[in-house]
Amino acid sequence: MPYRTKLVRHVDLSFNEITDVGMEIFARCLEKCNNLESLNLQGNALGSPSAELVSQALSKCEAIKYLNLQYNKVGTAGAIVKLYPFRVLPRIFYFPIMRIRVAPFRN
């Protein structure tokens, strides 16, 4: 049986300049935290590969209710696309949507 931890419930790594390379390492630890309730990764440099790694890891975290991926390279829409196939999104009660600036239409 693989090692699991019940002690870690909340992780806040916001504004730590974590990149996709760093997320590869962290995701392996994250998937062992089956009682994780909240994960804050706001304000890092996470791209699409990181969103997919987080999604795969969180698919094993049944207690997850809070996820913040704002202000990363992947963007909110990209994160939703990555989270949905792993059935993570329906379990999350708080998933902040950041404001998107739309350029005015010009003829």
C-alpha positions in Angstrom: 0.0 0.0 0.0 1.4 3.4 -1.0 2.2 5.9 1.8 -0.5 8.5 2.5 -0.7 11.3 5.0 -3.7 12.4 6.9 -2.0 15.3 8.6 -1.8 17.8 5.8 -5.1 19.7 5.2 -4.1 23.1 4.0 -1.2 24.1 1.7 -0.5 27.8 0.8 2.4 28.2 -1.7 1.1 31.5 -3.1 3.6 34.0 -4.6 6.6 31.7 -4.4 7.7 31.8 -8.1 7.0 28.1 -8.5 7.5 27.0 -12.2 6.4 23.9 -14.1 9.6 22.2 -13.1 9.0 22.8 -9.4 5.4 21.6 -9.8 6.7 18.3 -11.1 8.3 17.6 -7.7 5.5 19.1 -5.6 2.8 17.1 -7.5 4.3 13.8 -6.4 3.9 14.9 -2.7 0.5 16.4 -3.3 -1.1 13.2 -4.5 -0.2 11.5 -1.2 -2.2 14.1 0.8 -5.6 12.4 0.6 -7.2 14.7 3.2 -6.1 17.9 1.6 -8.9 20.5 1.8 -7.3 23.6 0.4 -4.5 24.4 -2.0 -3.4 28.0 -2.8 -1.0 28.3 -5.7 -1.9 31.9 -6.6 0.7 34.1 -8.1 3.3 31.6 -9.3 4.6 30.9 -12.8 2.5 27.8 -13.4 1.6 26.9 -17.0 -0.5 24.3 -18.7 1.7 21.4 -17.7 1.4 22.4 -14.0 -2.3 22.6 -14.2 -2.4 19.1 -15.6 -0.1 17.8 -12.8 -2.2 19.5 -10.2 -5.4 18.0 -11.7 -4.0 14.5 -11.7 -2.8 14.8 -8.1 -6.0 16.4 -6.8 -8.0 13.6 -8.4 -6.7 11.5 -5.5 -7.6 14.1 -2.9 -11.2 13.4 -2.0 -11.5 16.2 0.5 -10.4 19.1 -1.7 -12.8 22.1 -1.5 -10.6 25.1 -2.2 -8.3 25.7 -5.1 -6.7 29.0 -6.1 -4.7 29.1 -9.4 -5.2 32.9 -10.0 -2.4 34.9 -11.5 -0.5 32.0 -13.1 0.5 31.6 -16.8 -2.2 28.9 -17.3 -5.1 31.3 -16.6 -8.4 30.4 -15.2 -9.9 29.1 -18.4 -6.9 26.9 -19.0 -7.1 25.6 -15.4 -10.8 24.6 -15.9 -10.0 22.7 -19.0 -7.2 20.8 -17.2 -9.3 20.1 -14.1 -12.5 18.9 -15.7 -11.3 15.6 -17.2 -10.0 14.4 -13.8 -13.4 15.1 -12.1 -11.8 17.5 -9.6 -14.0 20.6 -10.4 -17.3 19.2 -9.1 -15.8 18.7 -5.6 -14.4 22.3 -5.3 -16.6 24.9 -3.6 -14.2 27.8 -4.0 -12.5 28.3 -7.3 -11.8 32.1 -7.8 -12.4 33.5 -11.3 -10.1 36.4 -12.0 -11.3 39.3 -14.1 -10.3 39.1 -17.8 -9.7 42.3 -19.7 -11.2 42.3 -23.2 -9.8 44.7 -25.8 -12.4 46.9 -27.4 -13.6 45.8 -30.8 -12.2 47.9 -33.7 -13.3 48.0 -37.3 
